[in-house]
């Protein structure tokens, strides 16, 4: 999807706010996208989620979709590309 992780989020979600802050403090480049601002991206998230949800946050690393991941899980996914 992109060279940097894409963090799909819902405004006001404390989990996505916490993850994006941790990524920023760790100086981990990423792109934040609100679900409602990217209909195709939101549809892809729903297609990859087992229950078809737009779970906030969802981080896309390459072709992997991580649902409500920790910073460690994001780093591991980046290392595994």
PDB file as gemmi writes it, atoms N, CA and C in Angstrom:
CRYST1    1.000    1.000    1.000  90.00  90.00  90.00 P 1                      
ATOM      1  N   UNK A   1       0.826  -1.201   0.000  1.00  0.00           N  
ATOM      2  CA  UNK A   1       0.000   0.000   0.000  1.00  0.00           C  
ATOM      3  C   UNK A   1       0.867   1.260   0.000  1.00  0.00           C  
ATOM      4  N   UNK A   2       1.945   1.239   0.791  1.00  0.00           N  
ATOM      5  CA  UNK A   2       2.854   2.381   0.835  1.00  0.00           C  
ATOM      6  C   UNK A   2       4.190   1.926   1.402  1.00  0.00           C  
ATOM      7  N   UNK A   3       5.199   2.800   1.301  1.00  0.00           N  
ATOM      8  CA  UNK A   3       6.509   2.474   1.847  1.00  0.00           C  
ATOM      9  C   UNK A   3       6.539   2.591   3.366  1.00  0.00           C  
ATOM     10  N   UNK A   4       5.657   3.392   3.926  1.00  0.00           N  
ATOM     11  CA  UNK A   4       5.567   3.550   5.376  1.00  0.00           C  
ATOM     12  C   UNK A   4       4.262   2.934   5.854  1.00  0.00           C  
ATOM     13  N   UNK A   5       4.208   2.528   7.131  1.00  0.00           N  
ATOM     14  CA  UNK A   5       2.948   1.982   7.645  1.00  0.00           C  
ATOM     15  C   UNK A   5       1.824   3.014   7.534  1.00  0.00           C  
ATOM     16  N   UNK A   6       0.644   2.519   7.248  1.00  0.00           N  
ATOM     17  CA  UNK A   6      -0.545   3.376   7.198  1.00  0.00           C  
ATOM     18  C   UNK A   6      -1.404   3.011   8.394  1.00  0.00           C  
ATOM     19  N   UNK A   7      -1.738   4.014   9.196  1.00  0.00           N  
ATOM     20  CA  UNK A   7      -2.551   3.804  10.385  1.00  0.00           C  
ATOM     21  C   UNK A   7      -3.955   4.314  10.095  1.00  0.00           C  
ATOM     22  N   UNK A   8      -4.894   3.394   9.949  1.00  0.00           N  
ATOM     23  CA  UNK A   8      -6.294   3.775   9.787  1.00  0.00           C  
ATOM     24  C   UNK A   8      -6.882   3.962  11.174  1.00  0.00           C  
ATOM     25  N   UNK A   9      -7.607   5.050  11.358  1.00  0.00           N  
ATOM     26  CA  UNK A   9      -8.144   5.335  12.685  1.00  0.00           C  
ATOM     27  C   UNK A   9      -9.484   6.049  12.606  1.00  0.00           C  
ATOM     28  N   UNK A  10     -10.143   6.050  13.747  1.00  0.00           N  
ATOM     29  CA  UNK A  10     -11.399   6.782  13.923  1.00  0.00           C  
ATOM     30  C   UNK A  10     -11.100   7.949  14.855  1.00  0.00           C  
ATOM     31  N   UNK A  11     -11.518   9.163  14.526  1.00  0.00           N  
ATOM     32  CA  UNK A  11     -11.264  10.303  15.406  1.00  0.00           C  
ATOM     33  C   UNK A  11     -11.807  10.025  16.815  1.00  0.00           C  
ATOM     34  N   UNK A  12     -10.995  10.370  17.796  1.00  0.00           N  
ATOM     35  CA  UNK A  12     -11.408  10.199  19.184  1.00  0.00           C  
ATOM     36  C   UNK A  12     -11.120   8.828  19.770  1.00  0.00           C  
ATOM     37  N   UNK A  13     -10.604   7.916  18.970  1.00  0.00           N  
ATOM     38  CA  UNK A  13     -10.287   6.576  19.464  1.00  0.00           C  
ATOM     39  C   UNK A  13      -9.029   6.658  20.332  1.00  0.00           C  
ATOM     40  N   UNK A  14      -9.136   6.318  21.624  1.00  0.00           N  
ATOM     41  CA  UNK A  14      -7.958   6.422  22.491  1.00  0.00           C  
ATOM     42  C   UNK A  14      -6.850   5.438  22.117  1.00  0.00           C  
ATOM     43  N   UNK A  15      -7.215   4.286  21.572  1.00  0.00           N  
ATOM     44  CA  UNK A  15      -6.213   3.291  21.201  1.00  0.00           C  
ATOM     45  C   UNK A  15      -5.371   3.762  20.012  1.00  0.00           C  
ATOM     46  N   UNK A  16      -6.036   4.363  19.023  1.00  0.00           N  
ATOM     47  CA  UNK A  16      -5.277   4.860  17.871  1.00  0.00           C  
ATOM     48  C   UNK A  16      -4.457   6.088  18.252  1.00  0.00           C  
ATOM     49  N   UNK A  17      -4.993   6.926  19.118  1.00  0.00           N  
ATOM     50  CA  UNK A  17      -4.243   8.100  19.575  1.00  0.00           C  
ATOM     51  C   UNK A  17      -2.973   7.659  20.283  1.00  0.00           C  
ATOM     52  N   UNK A  18      -3.090   6.668  21.146  1.00  0.00           N  
ATOM     53  CA  UNK A  18      -1.934   6.154  21.897  1.00  0.00           C  
ATOM     54  C   UNK A  18      -0.893   5.548  20.958  1.00  0.00           C  
ATOM     55  N   UNK A  19      -1.329   4.731  20.000  1.00  0.00           N  
ATOM     56  CA  UNK A  19      -0.392   4.106  19.074  1.00  0.00           C  
ATOM     57  C   UNK A  19       0.300   5.145  18.204  1.00  0.00           C  
ATOM     58  N   UNK A  20      -0.463   6.090  17.658  1.00  0.00           N  
ATOM     59  CA  UNK A  20       0.152   7.107  16.798  1.00  0.00           C  
ATOM     60  C   UNK A  20       1.145   7.961  17.577  1.00  0.00           C  
ATOM     61  N   UNK A  21       0.843   8.258  18.839  1.00  0.00           N  
ATOM     62  CA  UNK A  21       1.773   9.010  19.677  1.00  0.00           C  
ATOM     63  C   UNK A  21       3.048   8.204  19.916  1.00  0.00           C  
ATOM     64  N   UNK A  22       2.899   6.921  20.211  1.00  0.00           N  
ATOM     65  CA  UNK A  22       4.077   6.077  20.431  1.00  0.00           C  
ATOM     66  C   UNK A  22       4.922   5.971  19.162  1.00  0.00           C  
ATOM     67  N   UNK A  23       4.269   5.879  18.016  1.00  0.00           N  
ATOM     68  CA  UNK A  23       5.008   5.811  16.755  1.00  0.00           C  
ATOM     69  C   UNK A  23       5.763   7.117  16.514  1.00  0.00           C  
ATOM     70  N   UNK A  24       5.117   8.232  16.818  1.00  0.00           N  
ATOM     71  CA  UNK A  24       5.761   9.532  16.649  1.00  0.00           C  
ATOM     72  C   UNK A  24       6.964   9.665  17.587  1.00  0.00           C  
ATOM     73  N   UNK A  25       6.784   9.290  18.868  1.00  0.00           N  
ATOM     74  CA  UNK A  25       7.878   9.387  19.832  1.00  0.00           C  
ATOM     75  C   UNK A  25       9.036   8.459  19.470  1.00  0.00           C  
ATOM     76  N   UNK A  26       8.724   7.328  18.846  1.00  0.00           N  
ATOM     77  CA  UNK A  26       9.756   6.384  18.411  1.00  0.00           C  
ATOM     78  C   UNK A  26      10.363   6.795  17.070  1.00  0.00           C  
ATOM     79  N   UNK A  27       9.866   7.911  16.530  1.00  0.00           N  
ATOM     80  CA  UNK A  27      10.318   8.415  15.228  1.00  0.00           C  
ATOM     81  C   UNK A  27      10.143   7.375  14.128  1.00  0.00           C  
ATOM     82  N   UNK A  28       9.026   6.682  14.204  1.00  0.00           N  
ATOM     83  CA  UNK A  28       8.684   5.677  13.208  1.00  0.00           C  
ATOM     84  C   UNK A  28       7.792   6.342  12.167  1.00  0.00           C  
ATOM     85  N   UNK A  29       8.296   6.550  10.956  1.00  0.00           N  
ATOM     86  CA  UNK A  29       7.489   7.214   9.932  1.00  0.00           C  
ATOM     87  C   UNK A  29       6.206   6.419   9.668  1.00  0.00           C  
ATOM     88  N   UNK A  30       5.128   7.136   9.524  1.00  0.00           N  
ATOM     89  CA  UNK A  30       3.841   6.514   9.219  1.00  0.00           C  
ATOM     90  C   UNK A  30       2.913   7.563   8.618  1.00  0.00           C  
ATOM     91  N   UNK A  31       1.821   7.077   8.093  1.00  0.00           N  
ATOM     92  CA  UNK A  31       0.803   7.969   7.536  1.00  0.00           C  
ATOM     93  C   UNK A  31      -0.509   7.646   8.234  1.00  0.00           C  
ATOM     94  N   UNK A  32      -1.151   8.648   8.800  1.00  0.00           N  
ATOM     95  CA  UNK A  32      -2.434   8.470   9.477  1.00  0.00           C  
ATOM     96  C   UNK A  32      -3.573   8.798   8.525  1.00  0.00           C  
ATOM     97  N   UNK A  33      -4.559   7.910   8.490  1.00  0.00           N  
ATOM     98  CA  UNK A  33      -5.704   8.093   7.597  1.00  0.00           C  
ATOM     99  C   UNK A  33      -6.986   7.798   8.372  1.00  0.00           C  
ATOM    100  N   UNK A  34      -7.919   8.742   8.342  1.00  0.00           N  
ATOM    101  CA  UNK A  34      -9.225   8.472   8.942  1.00  0.00           C  
ATOM    102  C   UNK A  34     -10.005   7.569   7.999  1.00  0.00           C  
ATOM    103  N   UNK A  35     -10.716   6.605   8.566  1.00  0.00           N  
ATOM    104  CA  UNK A  35     -11.491   5.679   7.740  1.00  0.00           C  
ATOM    105  C   UNK A  35     -12.377   6.417   6.744  1.00  0.00           C  
ATOM    106  N   UNK A  36     -13.064   7.453   7.197  1.00  0.00           N  
ATOM    107  CA  UNK A  36     -14.022   8.134   6.322  1.00  0.00           C  
ATOM    108  C   UNK A  36     -13.365   8.947   5.212  1.00  0.00           C  
ATOM    109  N   UNK A  37     -12.039   9.142   5.310  1.00  0.00           N  
ATOM    110  CA  UNK A  37     -11.333   9.895   4.272  1.00  0.00           C  
ATOM    111  C   UNK A  37     -10.782   9.010   3.156  1.00  0.00           C  
ATOM    112  N   UNK A  38     -10.851   7.702   3.327  1.00  0.00           N  
ATOM    113  CA  UNK A  38     -10.315   6.782   2.320  1.00  0.00           C  
ATOM    114  C   UNK A  38     -11.255   5.583   2.207  1.00  0.00           C  
ATOM    115  N   UNK A  39     -12.249   5.701   1.360  1.00  0.00           N  
ATOM    116  CA  UNK A  39     -13.256   4.649   1.223  1.00  0.00           C  
ATOM    117  C   UNK A  39     -12.653   3.332   0.751  1.00  0.00           C  
ATOM    118  N   UNK A  40     -11.706   3.382  -0.188  1.00  0.00           N  
ATOM    119  CA  UNK A  40     -11.072   2.153  -0.679  1.00  0.00           C  
ATOM    120  C   UNK A  40     -10.237   1.496   0.422  1.00  0.00           C  
ATOM    121  N   UNK A  41      -9.501   2.304   1.160  1.00  0.00           N  
ATOM    122  CA  UNK A  41      -8.704   1.772   2.262  1.00  0.00           C  
ATOM    123  C   UNK A  41      -9.577   1.162   3.340  1.00  0.00           C  
ATOM    124  N   UNK A  42     -10.682   1.837   3.681  1.00  0.00           N  
ATOM    125  CA  UNK A  42     -11.611   1.310   4.684  1.00  0.00           C  
ATOM    126  C   UNK A  42     -12.226  -0.002   4.212  1.00  0.00           C  
ATOM    127  N   UNK A  43     -12.541  -0.091   2.936  1.00  0.00           N  
ATOM    128  CA  UNK A  43     -13.095  -1.337   2.390  1.00  0.00           C  
ATOM    129  C   UNK A  43     -12.065  -2.463   2.470  1.00  0.00           C  
ATOM    130  N   UNK A  44     -10.800  -2.150   2.223  1.00  0.00           N  
ATOM    131  CA  UNK A  44      -9.744  -3.159   2.315  1.00  0.00           C  
ATOM    132  C   UNK A  44      -9.583  -3.635   3.763  1.00  0.00           C  
ATOM    133  N   UNK A  45      -9.671  -2.708   4.714  1.00  0.00           N  
ATOM    134  CA  UNK A  45      -9.586  -3.082   6.128  1.00  0.00           C  
ATOM    135  C   UNK A  45     -10.734  -4.028   6.473  1.00  0.00           C  
ATOM    136  N   UNK A  46     -11.943  -3.675   6.078  1.00  0.00           N  
ATOM    137  CA  UNK A  46     -13.104  -4.542   6.353  1.00  0.00           C  
ATOM    138  C   UNK A  46     -12.929  -5.911   5.711  1.00  0.00           C  
ATOM    139  N   UNK A  47     -12.373  -5.950   4.508  1.00  0.00           N  
ATOM    140  CA  UNK A  47     -12.190  -7.222   3.791  1.00  0.00           C  
ATOM    141  C   UNK A  47     -11.172  -8.119   4.495  1.00  0.00           C  
ATOM    142  N   UNK A  48     -10.196  -7.534   5.194  1.00  0.00           N  
ATOM    143  CA  UNK A  48      -9.167  -8.330   5.859  1.00  0.00           C  
ATOM    144  C   UNK A  48      -9.520  -8.677   7.306  1.00  0.00           C  
ATOM    145  N   UNK A  49     -10.454  -7.968   7.899  1.00  0.00           N  
ATOM    146  CA  UNK A  49     -10.820  -8.244   9.287  1.00  0.00           C  
ATOM    147  C   UNK A  49     -11.753  -9.450   9.343  1.00  0.00           C  
ATOM    148  N   UNK A  50     -11.529 -10.385  10.268  1.00  0.00           N  
ATOM    149  CA  UNK A  50     -12.351 -11.600  10.333  1.00  0.00           C  
ATOM    150  C   UNK A  50     -13.858 -11.337  10.456  1.00  0.00           C  
ATOM    151  N   UNK A  51     -14.252 -10.282  11.163  1.00  0.00           N  
ATOM    152  CA  UNK A  51     -15.674  -9.957  11.300  1.00  0.00           C  
ATOM    153  C   UNK A  51     -16.126  -8.837  10.365  1.00  0.00           C  
ATOM    154  N   UNK A  52     -15.226  -8.355   9.520  1.00  0.00           N  
ATOM    155  CA  UNK A  52     -15.578  -7.303   8.575  1.00  0.00           C  
ATOM    156  C   UNK A  52     -15.675  -5.919   9.180  1.00  0.00           C  
ATOM    157  N   UNK A  53     -14.964  -5.679  10.265  1.00  0.00           N  
ATOM    158  CA  UNK A  53     -15.029  -4.400  10.971  1.00  0.00           C  
ATOM    159  C   UNK A  53     -13.972  -3.421  10.484  1.00  0.00           C  
ATOM    160  N   UNK A  54     -14.240  -2.154  10.738  1.00  0.00           N  
ATOM    161  CA  UNK A  54     -13.247  -1.086  10.607  1.00  0.00           C  
ATOM    162  C   UNK A  54     -12.702  -0.872  12.009  1.00  0.00           C  
ATOM    163  N   UNK A  55     -11.751  -1.681  12.408  1.00  0.00           N  
ATOM    164  CA  UNK A  55     -11.216  -1.627  13.761  1.00  0.00           C  
ATOM    165  C   UNK A  55     -10.144  -0.559  13.847  1.00  0.00           C  
ATOM    166  N   UNK A  56     -10.289   0.332  14.824  1.00  0.00           N  
ATOM    167  CA  UNK A  56      -9.356   1.435  15.005  1.00  0.00           C  
ATOM    168  C   UNK A  56      -8.484   1.166  16.220  1.00  0.00           C  
ATOM    169  N   UNK A  57      -7.165   1.175  16.043  1.00  0.00           N  
ATOM    170  CA  UNK A  57      -6.432   1.392  14.815  1.00  0.00           C  
ATOM    171  C   UNK A  57      -6.167   0.086  14.058  1.00  0.00           C  
ATOM    172  N   UNK A  58      -6.068   0.220  12.761  1.00  0.00           N  
ATOM    173  CA  UNK A  58      -5.580  -0.849  11.908  1.00  0.00           C  
ATOM    174  C   UNK A  58      -4.352  -0.308  11.200  1.00  0.00           C  
ATOM    175  N   UNK A  59      -3.256  -1.055  11.278  1.00  0.00           N  
ATOM    176  CA  UNK A  59      -2.007  -0.623  10.657  1.00  0.00           C  
ATOM    177  C   UNK A  59      -1.728  -1.550   9.483  1.00  0.00           C  
ATOM    178  N   UNK A  60      -1.464  -0.942   8.330  1.00  0.00           N  
ATOM    179  CA  UNK A  60      -1.144  -1.710   7.131  1.00  0.00           C  
ATOM    180  C   UNK A  60       0.355  -1.568   6.875  1.00  0.00           C  
ATOM    181  N   UNK A  61       1.037  -2.721   6.882  1.00  0.00           N  
ATOM    182  CA  UNK A  61       2.470  -2.772   6.599  1.00  0.00           C  
ATOM    183  C   UNK A  61       2.625  -3.700   5.403  1.00  0.00           C  
ATOM    184  N   UNK A  62       2.925  -3.111   4.260  1.00  0.00           N  
ATOM    185  CA  UNK A  62       2.993  -3.913   3.037  1.00  0.00           C  
ATOM    186  C   UNK A  62       1.625  -4.502   2.741  1.00  0.00           C  
ATOM    187  N   UNK A  63       1.536  -5.835   2.764  1.00  0.00           N  
ATOM    188  CA  UNK A  63       0.239  -6.482   2.535  1.00  0.00           C  
ATOM    189  C   UNK A  63      -0.332  -7.074   3.817  1.00  0.00           C  
ATOM    190  N   UNK A  64       0.271  -6.739   4.964  1.00  0.00           N  
ATOM    191  CA  UNK A  64      -0.216  -7.230   6.263  1.00  0.00           C  
ATOM    192  C   UNK A  64      -1.112  -6.196   6.917  1.00  0.00           C  
ATOM    193  N   UNK A  65      -2.202  -6.675   7.515  1.00  0.00           N  
ATOM    194  CA  UNK A  65      -3.139  -5.826   8.241  1.00  0.00           C  
ATOM    195  C   UNK A  65      -3.052  -6.205   9.709  1.00  0.00           C  
ATOM    196  N   UNK A  66      -2.668  -5.248  10.544  1.00  0.00           N  
ATOM    197  CA  UNK A  66      -2.516  -5.469  11.975  1.00  0.00           C  
ATOM    198  C   UNK A  66      -3.641  -4.735  12.688  1.00  0.00           C  
ATOM    199  N   UNK A  67      -4.456  -5.465  13.440  1.00  0.00           N  
ATOM    200  CA  UNK A  67      -5.608  -4.876  14.109  1.00  0.00           C  
ATOM    201  C   UNK A  67      -5.277  -4.591  15.566  1.00  0.00           C  
ATOM    202  N   UNK A  68      -5.365  -3.316  15.935  1.00  0.00           N  
ATOM    203  CA  UNK A  68      -5.057  -2.829  17.273  1.00  0.00           C  
ATOM    204  C   UNK A  68      -3.691  -3.344  17.744  1.00  0.00           C  
ATOM    205  N   UNK A  69      -2.646  -3.118  16.942  1.00  0.00           N  
ATOM    206  CA  UNK A  69      -1.331  -3.657  17.293  1.00  0.00           C  
ATOM    207  C   UNK A  69      -0.608  -2.786  18.314  1.00  0.00           C  
ATOM    208  N   UNK A  70       0.394  -3.383  18.931  1.00  0.00           N  
ATOM    209  CA  UNK A  70       1.308  -2.620  19.777  1.00  0.00           C  
ATOM    210  C   UNK A  70       2.405  -2.047  18.879  1.00  0.00           C  
ATOM    211  N   UNK A  71       3.182  -1.135  19.420  1.00  0.00           N  
ATOM    212  CA  UNK A  71       4.310  -0.585  18.674  1.00  0.00           C  
ATOM    213  C   UNK A  71       5.287  -1.709  18.324  1.00  0.00           C  
ATOM    214  N   UNK A  72       5.455  -2.624  19.229  1.00  0.00           N  
ATOM    215  CA  UNK A  72       6.348  -3.761  18.992  1.00  0.00           C  
ATOM    216  C   UNK A  72       5.888  -4.592  17.793  1.00  0.00           C  
ATOM    217  N   UNK A  73       4.602  -4.857  17.703  1.00  0.00           N  
ATOM    218  CA  UNK A  73       4.059  -5.635  16.582  1.00  0.00           C  
ATOM    219  C   UNK A  73       4.269  -4.902  15.253  1.00  0.00           C  
ATOM    220  N   UNK A  74       4.129  -3.589  15.265  1.00  0.00           N  
ATOM    221  CA  UNK A  74       4.354  -2.808  14.046  1.00  0.00           C  
ATOM    222  C   UNK A  74       5.822  -2.904  13.647  1.00  0.00           C  
ATOM    223  N   UNK A  75       6.712  -2.759  14.620  1.00  0.00           N  
ATOM    224  CA  UNK A  75       8.155  -2.854  14.320  1.00  0.00           C  
ATOM    225  C   UNK A  75       8.510  -4.241  13.777  1.00  0.00           C  
ATOM    226  N   UNK A  76       7.944  -5.284  14.373  1.00  0.00           N  
ATOM    227  CA  UNK A  76       8.218  -6.646  13.917  1.00  0.00           C  
ATOM    228  C   UNK A  76       7.719  -6.850  12.479  1.00  0.00           C  
ATOM    229  N   UNK A  77       6.558  -6.287  12.167  1.00  0.00           N  
ATOM    230  CA  UNK A  77       6.025  -6.397  10.814  1.00  0.00           C  
ATOM    231  C   UNK A  77       6.926  -5.668   9.826  1.00  0.00           C  
ATOM    232  N   UNK A  78       7.439  -4.515  10.226  1.00  0.00           N  
ATOM    233  CA  UNK A  78       8.358  -3.761   9.369  1.00  0.00           C  
ATOM    234  C   UNK A  78       9.660  -4.526   9.147  1.00  0.00           C  
ATOM    235  N   UNK A  79      10.154  -5.162  10.196  1.00  0.00           N  
ATOM    236  CA  UNK A  79      11.390  -5.922  10.086  1.00  0.00           C  
ATOM    237  C   UNK A  79      11.218  -7.156   9.208  1.00  0.00           C  
ATOM    238  N   UNK A  80      10.013  -7.684   9.163  1.00  0.00           N  
ATOM    239  CA  UNK A  80       9.745  -8.895   8.399  1.00  0.00           C  
ATOM    240  C   UNK A  80       9.440  -8.675   6.934  1.00  0.00           C  
ATOM    241  N   UNK A  81       9.441  -7.423   6.491  1.00  0.00           N  
ATOM    242  CA  UNK A  81       9.134  -7.165   5.076  1.00  0.00           C  
ATOM    243  C   UNK A  81      10.244  -7.583   4.178  1.00  0.00           C  
TER     244      UNK A  81                                                      
END                                                                             
